[in-house]
Amino acid sequence: GEFTKRAFLNGRMDLSQAEAVMDVIEAKNEYALKSSVGQLRGSIGQKIKDLRAKIIYHIAYIESALDDPEHISLDGYPQELEKENEAWIEMIEKLIRSANDGRIMTEGIKTVILGKPNAGKSSLLNKLCGTGTTRDVLEQSINLHGITLNLMDTAGIRDTEDIVEQIGGQRSKKDAKEADLILYVADSSTALDENDEEIIELFEGRKVIVLLNKSDLEPVTTEQILKEKVGEHPVICVSAKDETGFEQLEDTLKNMFLEGSLSFNDEVCITNMRHKAALMDAKESLKQVTESIAQDMPEDFFSIDLMSAYESLGTIIGEAVDDDLVNEIFSKFCMGK
């Protein structure tokens, strides 16, 4: 930590690279590590520096034209700037959108296990975590195909007069709405009822894998019946007792995240929420430039908002940051070790 701070203060690396050192140390899986190593090599820093160079060029051009209008004309310039500005906003929006993938890479996929009481949720959770069926695991992180799943068991959802069960069910629904992935456990040995219908209603707009549990028993609820209820969501027959279906579950997870919404390639992915906040500030400033052009404002208004965007982007790489922020960032390191 101390040497990293010295390297930043002496200009040997920018702040995004210095932060990537800690990200490399704390990487939970191969994709988080790959992303952090890319940032350590300057992938984010270079992108930000290139964008800032374009912005400062236009700031300088506007200032020069205002100082020397006889030799530098601003005729038609607002339209030219507007075109460039839209491209910058699009690039920043793309980086901001990547932050969700970045969060999943670094923090893992928040996975909630839902089902009626006694559907076998805890047994499945324990089996996935490799802890057997004797330990009551409520929350556990596992590494699967190079990505991290943060598994959370929940209270069973059913209609009941019991106040404690009602509170537990409401909490389960809240967790489901905040999850990246829902694992819905249905009991094949019992019929689907209104409680299952209530759970299925939570699936709208969410990533879901349906697990038809206790497949070693005589089925009352078949795979076909369940598929008709849950629609497009994949259904997998599993048994915590004889360990069937878990390989298919792993393959489904891999396809859903690694080949679906997440793309772990050589593109820059924002994994630091400080960087995301700075990008959002810069985007707002650039949108103000667009507004000023649309309202036919004087060119010095463009310059003010461009400078604001330039400074916001500068905080990502450590330019225009105060000592307090630098100290806060490096306080996360184990200094002197």
C-alpha positions in Angstrom: 0.0 0.0 0.0 2.7 2.5 0.9 4.6 1.9 -2.3 1.4 2.1 -4.4 0.6 5.5 -2.8 4.2 6.7 -3.5 3.9 5.5 -7.1 0.7 7.5 -7.6 2.0 10.7 -5.8 5.2 10.5 -8.0 3.2 10.2 -11.2 4.2 6.6 -11.9 0.6 5.4 -12.1 -2.8 7.1 -12.2 -5.3 6.8 -9.4 -7.4 4.2 -11.3 -4.3 2.0 -11.6 -3.5 2.4 -7.9 -7.1 1.4 -7.0 -6.8 -1.6 -9.3 -3.9 -2.9 -7.1 -6.4 -3.5 -4.3 -8.9 -4.9 -6.7 -6.4 -7.5 -7.8 -5.7 -8.5 -4.2 -9.4 -8.7 -3.4 -10.6 -10.4 -6.7 -13.0 -13.2 -5.9 -12.9 -15.0 -9.3 -11.0 -15.1 -12.5 -13.1 -12.5 -14.3 -12.7 -10.0 -11.5 -9.0 -10.7 -11.6 -8.8 -10.3 -15.4 -10.7 -6.9 -15.2 -8.5 -5.7 -12.4 -5.3 -6.6 -14.2 -6.6 -4.7 -17.3 -7.2 -1.6 -15.1 -3.8 -2.0 -13.5 -2.3 -1.8 -17.0 -4.2 1.4 -17.6 -7.3 0.4 -19.6 -9.6 2.8 -17.9 -7.0 5.5 -17.4 -6.1 5.6 -21.1 -9.8 5.8 -22.1 -10.4 8.7 -19.7 -7.2 10.5 -20.8 -8.2 10.3 -24.4 -11.6 11.7 -23.7 -10.2 14.5 -21.6 -7.8 15.4 -24.3 -10.6 15.9 -26.8 -12.6 17.9 -24.3 -9.7 20.2 -23.4 -9.0 20.8 -27.1 -12.5 22.2 -27.5 -12.2 24.3 -24.3 -9.0 25.8 -25.6 -10.5 26.5 -29.0 -13.5 28.3 -27.5 -11.3 30.4 -25.2 -8.9 31.2 -28.1 -11.8 32.3 -30.3 -13.3 34.5 -27.6 -9.9 36.1 -27.0 -9.1 36.5 -30.7 -12.4 36.6 -32.7 -10.6 38.3 -35.7 -8.5 35.3 -36.5 -10.5 32.4 -35.0 -14.1 32.1 -36.2 -16.9 30.3 -34.3 -19.3 30.3 -37.2 -20.9 26.8 -37.4 -18.9 25.7 -34.4 -21.8 24.9 -32.1 -23.1 22.3 -34.6 -19.6 20.7 -34.8 -19.3 20.6 -31.0 -22.8 19.1 -30.7 -21.8 16.2 -32.9 -18.6 15.5 -30.9 -20.5 16.0 -27.6 -23.1 13.4 -28.5 -20.3 10.9 -29.2 -18.7 11.6 -25.8 -22.1 11.2 -24.0 -22.6 7.9 -25.8 -19.2 6.6 -24.8 -19.7 7.6 -21.2 -23.2 6.0 -21.1 -21.6 2.8 -22.4 -19.1 2.8 -19.5 -21.9 3.6 -17.0 -23.9 0.6 -18.3 -20.9 -1.7 -17.9 -20.9 -0.9 -14.1 -23.6 -3.5 -13.5 -21.6 -6.2 -15.1 -18.6 -4.9 -13.2 -20.5 -5.2 -9.9 -21.5 -8.8 -10.7 -17.8 -9.5 -11.6 -16.4 -8.1 -8.4 -19.2 -8.7 -5.8 -20.8 -11.8 -7.3 -24.4 -12.6 -8.3 -26.9 -12.0 -5.6 -28.9 -15.2 -5.6 -32.0 -15.7 -3.6 -33.5 -19.2 -3.1 -37.3 -19.1 -3.0 -39.9 -21.8 -2.3 -42.6 -23.0 0.0 -41.7 -24.3 3.5 -40.2 -27.8 3.3 -39.5 -27.6 -0.4 -35.9 -28.5 0.3 -34.3 -25.0 -0.1 -31.8 -25.4 2.8 -30.8 -28.9 1.7 -30.1 -27.6 -1.8 -28.2 -24.6 -0.5 -26.0 -26.8 1.7 -25.4 -29.2 -1.2 -24.3 -26.3 -3.5 -22.0 -25.0 -0.8 -20.6 -28.5 -0.2 -21.5 -28.4 3.5 -23.8 -31.5 3.6 -27.3 -31.5 5.0 -26.5 -31.1 8.7 -25.5 -27.5 8.8 -28.1 -24.7 8.6 -26.5 -22.3 6.1 -28.5 -19.0 5.5 -26.0 -17.2 3.3 -22.9 -18.4 1.5 -20.6 -17.5 -1.4 -19.5 -20.1 -3.9 -17.3 -20.0 -7.0 -19.0 -21.5 -10.0 -17.5 -21.5 -13.5 -15.3 -18.5 -12.6 -18.1 -16.3 -11.3 -19.2 -15.8 -7.7 -22.7 -16.7 -6.5 -23.8 -15.1 -3.2 -26.5 -17.6 -2.2 -29.2 -16.6 0.3 -31.8 -18.9 1.8 -35.1 -17.3 2.6 -38.1 -18.0 4.7 -40.8 -20.2 3.1 -43.6 -18.2 1.3 -47.1 -19.3 2.2 -50.5 -18.0 3.4 -50.4 -18.2 7.2 -51.9 -16.5 10.3 -48.5 -16.7 12.1 -47.1 -13.2 12.4 -43.4 -14.3 12.4 -44.0 -16.4 9.2 -45.7 -13.4 7.6 -42.8 -11.2 8.3 -40.4 -13.8 7.0 -42.4 -14.1 3.8 -42.5 -10.4 3.2 -38.7 -10.3 3.7 -38.3 -13.1 1.2 -40.3 -11.1 -1.4 -38.1 -8.0 -0.8 -34.9 -10.0 -1.2 -36.3 -11.5 -4.5 -36.9 -8.0 -5.9 -33.3 -7.0 -5.1 -31.7 -10.2 -6.4 -29.7 -10.7 -9.6 -31.0 -14.3 -9.8 -33.8 -16.2 -8.3 -33.6 -20.0 -7.7 -37.1 -21.2 -7.3 -37.4 -24.6 -5.5 -40.6 -26.5 -6.1 -41.4 -29.9 -4.5 -42.1 -32.5 -7.1 -43.8 -34.7 -4.5 -46.6 -32.2 -3.8 -49.1 -30.4 -6.0 -48.6 -26.7 -6.9 -50.9 -24.4 -5.0 -51.7 -20.7 -4.5 -48.4 -20.2 -2.6 -46.4 -21.3 -5.7 -48.6 -19.0 -7.8 -47.6 -16.1 -5.5 -43.9 -17.0 -5.8 -44.2 -17.2 -9.6 -45.7 -13.7 -9.7 -42.3 -12.4 -8.4 -40.5 -13.7 -11.6 -41.6 -10.8 -13.9 -38.5 -9.0 -15.3 -36.1 -11.2 -13.3 -33.5 -13.9 -14.1 -34.9 -17.2 -12.7 -33.9 -20.8 -12.7 -36.6 -23.3 -11.5 -35.5 -26.3 -9.6 -37.9 -29.2 -9.4 -36.6 -30.8 -6.2 -37.0 -34.4 -4.8 -36.9 -35.8 -8.3 -36.0 -39.2 -6.7 -39.6 -39.5 -5.4 -42.8 -40.3 -7.3 -43.7 -37.1 -9.0 -47.0 -35.3 -8.3 -45.8 -32.1 -10.0 -44.0 -33.0 -13.3 -41.5 -31.0 -15.3 -44.1 -30.3 -18.0 -46.6 -29.0 -15.5 -44.0 -26.6 -14.1 -42.9 -25.4 -17.5 -46.4 -24.5 -18.4 -46.6 -22.3 -15.2 -43.2 -20.6 -15.4 -43.0 -20.0 -19.2 -39.6 -19.2 -20.6 -37.6 -19.8 -17.4 -35.4 -23.0 -17.4 -36.7 -25.9 -15.3 -34.2 -28.4 -13.9 -35.0 -31.6 -12.1 -32.7 -32.0 -9.0 -32.3 -34.1 -5.9 -30.3 -33.1 -2.9 -30.4 -36.7 -1.8 -28.8 -38.4 -4.9 -27.2 -35.2 -6.2 -28.8 -35.3 -9.7 -29.3 -32.2 -11.7 -26.5 -30.1 -10.2 -24.2 -30.3 -13.3 -27.1 -29.1 -15.5 -27.7 -26.2 -13.0 -24.0 -25.2 -13.3 -24.2 -25.3 -17.1 -27.5 -23.2 -17.1 -25.8 -20.6 -14.8 -22.8 -20.5 -17.1 -25.0 -19.9 -20.2 -27.2 -17.4 -18.4 -24.4 -15.1 -17.2 -21.2 -15.8 -19.2 -22.8 -16.0 -22.6 -25.8 -13.8 -21.9 -25.9 -10.4 -20.4 -22.3 -10.5 -19.2 -19.6 -10.3 -21.8 -16.1 -10.7 -20.3 -14.0 -9.6 -23.2 -11.3 -7.0 -23.7 -13.7 -4.0 -23.4 -13.3 -1.7 -20.5 -15.7 -2.5 -17.6 -16.4 -0.2 -14.7 -16.0 -2.0 -11.4 -15.4 0.9 -9.1 -18.5 2.8 -7.9 -16.4 6.0 -7.4 -15.6 5.9 -11.1 -19.3 5.4 -12.0 -20.3 8.4 -9.9 -17.6 10.6 -11.7 -18.8 9.4 -15.1 -22.4 10.3 -14.2 -21.3 13.8 -13.1 -19.4 14.2 -16.4 -22.4 13.0 -18.4 -24.7 15.6 -16.7 -22.2 18.4 -17.5 -22.0 17.3 -21.2 -25.8 17.2 -21.4 -25.8 20.8 -20.2 -23.6 21.6 -23.2 -26.2 20.0 -25.5 -28.9 22.1 -23.8 -26.9 25.3 -24.2 -26.4 24.6 -27.9 -30.1 23.9 -28.4 -30.9 27.2 -26.7 -28.4 29.1 -28.8 -26.4 30.3 -25.7 -23.1 32.1 -26.0 -20.0 29.9 -26.5 -18.6 30.7 -23.1 -21.5 28.7 -21.5 -20.2 25.6 -23.5 -16.7 26.2 -22.0 -18.0 26.2 -18.4 -19.8 22.9 -18.7 -17.0 21.3 -20.7 -14.6 22.2 -18.0 -16.9 20.7 -15.4 -17.0 17.4 -17.3 -13.2 17.5 -17.7 -12.7 17.9 -14.0 -15.2 15.1 -13.1 -13.3 12.7 -15.4 -10.1 13.9 -13.9 -11.1 12.6 -10.5 -11.0 9.0 -11.9 -7.3 9.2 -12.8 -6.4 11.3 -9.8 -6.2 14.8 -11.3 -8.2 17.5 -9.5 -8.6 15.3 -6.4 -7.9 16.6 -2.9 -5.7 15.0 -0.3 -8.7 13.8 1.7 -9.9 11.6 -1.1 -6.5 10.2 -1.8 -6.0 9.4 1.9 -9.4 7.8 2.0 -8.7 5.6 -1.0 -5.3 4.4 0.3 -6.6 3.9 3.8 -8.2 0.7 2.4 -4.7 -0.7 1.9 -2.8 -2.4 4.6 -0.2 0.4 4.8 3.4 -0.6 5.5 2.9 -4.3 4.9 
